[in-house]
Amino acid sequence: MKRPRAQELSDAELDAYITTRLLMAGVDLSVLPEDDPDAPADRSRIFAGARRFLRSTPPAILDFEMDTQEVPPSMYPAAMAADVLEGRS
């Protein structure tokens, strides 16, 4: 099934996606004002910026899917290799 591109989604659909992803990361935008030019951040500016980013993301990044069977990169590969070689993995 083909995923819709951000360019094909309405602002409301993208806002729902953005809200869900931020909540999954532990970010709650409901504590911010809806639209306040004097505030350092407000929901309308955050959503506008996120929608702009999502709609301008290159297709190569959008189409990337992580292989769940692939071992992710290690932060310290040399230390991990030593553990594997010594049988501590």
Stockholm file with secondary structure:
# STOCKHOLM 1.0

chainA/1-89         MKRPRAQELSDAELDAYITTRLLMAGVDLSVLPEDDPDAPADRSRIFAGARRFLRSTPPAILDFEMDTQEVPPSMYPAAMAADVLEGRS
#=GR chainA/1-89 SS CCCCCGGGSCHHHHHHHHHHHHHHTTCCGGGSCSSCTTSSCCHHHHHHHHHHHHHHSCHHHHTCCCCTTSCCCCSSHHHHHHHHHTTCC
#=GC SS_cons        CCCCCGGGSCHHHHHHHHHHHHHHTTCCGGGSCSSCTTSSCCHHHHHHHHHHHHHHSCHHHHTCCCCTTSCCCCSSHHHHHHHHHTTCC
//
